[in-house]
Amino acid sequence: MLKRLNEGIRSQILALKWLGYLLQHTNHEGLKHLLHYYRNIGWISETAEIKLISMAEGLKSTGTGEWRLPVRVHLTSLLFIKSLMNESEEDEREIIGLNAYIEQWIQKPDEVISI
């Protein structure tokens, strides 16, 4: 279970990428239902749910209101959750990787977003 989100920049970016991915499939109201569902099945805690909803407020949605999504979306969510659970303290290698990601984002944003 994802109990809370780390405050490190890598965790924050990963959470935003996950939320952006979900908002491609549902809108903000659907996202609230979806995160509540993940909480009910034991994937995330209430603390994580509240933080994720708060973070998503500033993101644009291109999805519909439906929160019941294809299995692949839920499996991808589970992979994001697993990655967020395994986040450790950032080290210099992660910051270097983040800088490379940002440079790629600036040069070719459409290619970097795809998962």
N, C-alpha and C positions, 0 to 999 in steps of 0.2 A: 504494500500500500504506500502511495506517495503521501507522506504525512504533512510535508510543508515544502515550499520552494526555497532553495538556497538563494541568498542575496547576491551571489557572484554573477558577473556579467555573462559568463557562458551559460549558466542556468537560465538567466533572464532571456537571452537570445533564443535558447532552445524552447522555452515556454512560449515566446512570441511566435516562433515558427510553427509550433503545434497549434496555437490558437488561430493563426492565419490559415493553416491548412483546414481546420474545422470550419472556419467561417467561409470557406469556399463551398461548403456543403450545406450549411444551415445559417440562419440569421442569429441575431443576439438572443432573442427569446428562445429559439431552438437550442442555442448553445447552453443556456441556463438549464434547460431540461436534460440535455445530454450530460453535462457535468454532474447534475444531481443523480442521474442514472449511474454514472461511474462511481459516485460516492455510495449509492445503495448496494452496488455489487462488490464493494470493497476495494476498488482500484485507487481511489483518492480519499483523503480525509475532508472533513468540513472546512478545515483551515485552508487546505489547498484549493478547494472549490471556490471559496470566497475570494482568495487572492487571484485566481485565474479569471473569474468573472470581472473583477476590478481591472485587471490588465487588459481584458478584451474590450473594455468600453471605448478605448481610443482607436480600435481597429475597424476597418470597413468590412462589411459583409457582402458577399456576392452570392450567397446561397439562399435557399428557400427557408421557410419556417419549420420544415419537417426535421425532427431530431432523430427519427428512426432511420438509420443510414446503412448502406451496404457493409457487409462483414469486413471488407478490406479497410474501410475507414476506421472501424473499431480496432482491428489488428494493428493498424498504423498508430492509433492512439496508445495502444498498449506498449508499443515499442518506444514511443515518446515518453510515456510514464516510466518505463524501465530505465531509460537513459537519464531522466530527471532524478530518479531514486539513486542512481549510481554516481551522481555528481560529487566530486570531491573538491577540495580547495584547488583553486587555479594555480598553475605553475607557469613559468615563462613560456614553455612550449605551447600551451593553450593560447596565450596572448598572441604569440607569433602566428599561430593558425588563424586566430580571429582577425588579425590584420590582413592576412592573405584573403580571407573571405570577404572582408569589407572592400578591398581593392577589386576583387572580382565582381562584387555587387555593383560598384560604381561603373565598371566597364561594361558588364553584360548582365543586368538585373534579371532578365527573364530566364536565363540559364541557371542562375544561382538558386532561384526560388524552388525549382522543381525538386521533388523528393524521389 
